[in-house]
Amino acid sequence: MAKKIQWGVIGSGGIARRRTIPEGILKADNAKLSVVYDINEQVNAEVANEFGVRQANSVEALLEADVDAVYIATPANLHHDHVLTCAEAGKNILCEKPLGMTIAEAEEMIESCKTAHVKLGCAFMMRFVAQHVEALRLINEGRLGKPTYGRAQLSCWYPPIKGAWRQDPVTGGGGSLIDMGGHCIDLLEMFFGKVSRVSCFINNTVHDYESEDSATALLRFENGALATVDTFFCIPDASSRNVLELYGSQGSILAKGTIGQGPAGQMVAFLEGDNKGYDAKQTRGEDAAITIAPEPANTYRAEIKEFTQAIIEDRESVISAELGLRSQRVLAACYESARSGKAVEVA
Ligand SMILES: NC(=O)c1ccc[n+]([C@@H]2O[C@H](COP(=O)([O-])OP(=O)(O)OC[C@H]3O[C@@H](n4cnc5c(N)ncnc54)[C@H](O)[C@@H]3O)[C@@H](O)[C@H]2O)c1
């Protein structure tokens, strides 16, 4: 049997425990979980016990264990230092988003991994949602025509919690925009290419913590397409349909609920081709909708499998750290726009 890549996890107690370990590292047939570390000893012991693996009592101890790759799922402000430490130890790294707190941090993380000849990925797992993969295929085949407009929405209810790292920009880098809007921007860049210019509002509409609970961003892409991102920590979970809408000169792809953690949601496409004339009555027939319902994929499993395979094949992963750096550039322009009240070019 082919060798499995041995994984270690830093920050085992959150999304790692809920999703990435059970659905990703334990399920990907090219990966094996070896050791976990969390600063919360009790939680780490529980996770190690739950999944039947070793527990480390420090980052250093984890790195001395027999691991080829490390998944970093700590709060955002710790990603930079954890990546540098893992790179120095010669480990391949899949870092949760955001890739550090700033453009400069993301650049340094990428540079240190290049110097150490290890791979660095950024965990934008929503790229692996089966409907998103299919939508991308249709767009790449030109079925949407020239991309014109997109909307990506991701909102939830996130009330004030004492000590929550996302609710303080010092530890989270921002609020709903960086935390959830980052996924939306990344998806829109996957579909439409690079964002060149942004205009953004952020606000605290309901909650009074330091990070924003509300954000809307207007994006202009290099290819001329426009898009909006809306992302709120103050809309009840079931009330946000997490809409994804992609329009082009020849059709549209419309989804609800595909942006999120689990394989879910519905997607339809209207693909009208390029032989449509001008219809003064603007007839809109629902029956033209094509249902896009590919075999569901577990995004965490697909993400771990792909990054692990990139290590095995010594190639760039489709979720390379460059995505994390792009995300930092667009997010930085959004926050600058929100601060200045002006449209901002993406660096
Ligand atoms: N892609 C996704 O589906 C997804 C979902 C949620 C979170 N995330 C990302 O994952 C990361 C973690 O988010 P979360 O929701 O799991 O947060 P969390 O607070 O629930 O979990 C973070 C864990 O890190 C541990 N930790 C804190 N400081 C540490 C340190 N110095 N060393 C080791 N462990 C430490 C905490 O004890 C905790 O168990 C963030 O970057 C977040 O953006 C991604």
The ligand as an SDF file (V2000), in Angstrom:
LIG
                    3D

 44 48  0  0  0  0  0  0  0  0999 V2000
  -12.9550   26.5260    6.9660 N   0  0  0  0  0  0  0  0  0  0  0  0
  -13.7700   26.2980    7.9520 C   0  0  0  0  0  0  0  0  0  0  0  0
  -14.7340   25.5510    7.8170 O   0  0  0  0  0  0  0  0  0  0  0  0
  -13.5140   26.9250    9.2790 C   0  0  0  0  0  0  0  0  0  0  0  0
  -14.5200   26.9070   10.2390 C   0  0  0  0  0  0  0  0  0  0  0  0
  -14.2250   27.4320   11.4920 C   0  0  0  0  0  0  0  0  0  0  0  0
  -12.9870   27.9830   11.7380 C   0  0  0  0  0  0  0  0  0  0  0  0
  -12.0480   28.0410   10.7540 N   0  0  0  0  0  0  0  0  0  0  0  0
  -10.7250   28.6200   11.0040 C   0  0  0  0  0  0  0  0  0  0  0  0
  -10.0440   27.7530   11.9100 O   0  0  0  0  0  0  0  0  0  0  0  0
   -9.2730   28.4890   12.8370 C   0  0  0  0  0  0  0  0  0  0  0  0
   -9.7300   28.1530   14.2410 C   0  0  0  0  0  0  0  0  0  0  0  0
  -11.0900   28.5250   14.3720 O   0  0  0  0  0  0  0  0  0  0  0  0
  -12.0430   27.7490   15.4120 P   0  0  0  0  0  0  0  0  0  0  0  0
  -13.4320   28.1260   15.0840 O   0  0  0  0  0  0  0  0  0  0  0  0
  -11.6990   26.3190   15.4340 O   0  0  0  0  0  0  0  0  0  0  0  0
  -11.5820   28.4340   16.7660 O   0  0  0  0  0  0  0  0  0  0  0  0
  -11.7440   27.8380   18.2430 P   0  0  0  0  0  0  0  0  0  0  0  0
  -11.4860   28.9590   19.1480 O   0  0  0  0  0  0  0  0  0  0  0  0
  -13.0240   27.0850   18.3300 O   0  0  0  0  0  0  0  0  0  0  0  0
  -10.5690   26.7490   18.3280 O   0  0  0  0  0  0  0  0  0  0  0  0
   -9.2300   27.1370   18.3330 C   0  0  0  0  0  0  0  0  0  0  0  0
   -8.4400   26.1510   19.1680 C   0  0  0  0  0  0  0  0  0  0  0  0
   -7.0900   26.6210   19.2240 O   0  0  0  0  0  0  0  0  0  0  0  0
   -6.6410   26.4680   20.5490 C   0  0  0  0  0  0  0  0  0  0  0  0
   -5.5210   27.3760   20.8120 N   0  0  0  0  0  0  0  0  0  0  0  0
   -5.5630   28.6870   21.1590 C   0  0  0  0  0  0  0  0  0  0  0  0
   -4.3240   29.1640   21.3200 N   0  0  0  0  0  0  0  0  0  0  0  0
   -3.4810   28.1430   21.0590 C   0  0  0  0  0  0  0  0  0  0  0  0
   -2.0640   28.0030   21.0440 C   0  0  0  0  0  0  0  0  0  0  0  0
   -1.2670   29.0370   21.3600 N   0  0  0  0  0  0  0  0  0  0  0  0
   -1.5360   26.8130   20.7490 N   0  0  0  0  0  0  0  0  0  0  0  0
   -2.3300   25.7500   20.4630 C   0  0  0  0  0  0  0  0  0  0  0  0
   -3.6680   25.8060   20.4680 N   0  0  0  0  0  0  0  0  0  0  0  0
   -4.2390   27.0000   20.7520 C   0  0  0  0  0  0  0  0  0  0  0  0
   -7.8420   26.7340   21.4260 C   0  0  0  0  0  0  0  0  0  0  0  0
   -7.6850   26.1920   22.7180 O   0  0  0  0  0  0  0  0  0  0  0  0
   -8.9430   26.0590   20.6110 C   0  0  0  0  0  0  0  0  0  0  0  0
   -9.1210   24.7120   20.9740 O   0  0  0  0  0  0  0  0  0  0  0  0
   -9.4630   29.9480   12.4480 C   0  0  0  0  0  0  0  0  0  0  0  0
   -8.4250   30.3410   11.6230 O   0  0  0  0  0  0  0  0  0  0  0  0
  -10.7840   29.9660   11.6980 C   0  0  0  0  0  0  0  0  0  0  0  0
  -10.8560   31.0120   10.7650 O   0  0  0  0  0  0  0  0  0  0  0  0
  -12.2940   27.5130    9.5320 C   0  0  0  0  0  0  0  0  0  0  0  0
  1  2  1  0
  2  3  2  0
  2  4  1  0
  4  5  1  0
  4 44  2  0
  5  6  2  0
  6  7  1  0
  7  8  2  0
  8  9  1  0
  8 44  1  0
  9 10  1  0
  9 42  1  0
 10 11  1  0
 11 12  1  0
 11 40  1  0
 12 13  1  0
 13 14  1  0
 14 15  2  0
 14 16  1  0
 14 17  1  0
 17 18  1  0
 18 19  2  0
 18 20  1  0
 18 21  1  0
 21 22  1  0
 22 23  1  0
 23 24  1  0
 23 38  1  0
 24 25  1  0
 25 26  1  0
 25 36  1  0
 26 27  1  0
 26 35  1  0
 27 28  2  0
 28 29  1  0
 29 30  1  0
 29 35  2  0
 30 31  1  0
 30 32  2  0
 32 33  1  0
 33 34  2  0
 34 35  1  0
 36 37  1  0
 36 38  1  0
 38 39  1  0
 40 41  1  0
 40 42  1  0
 42 43  1  0
M  CHG  2   8   1  16  -1
M  END
$$$$
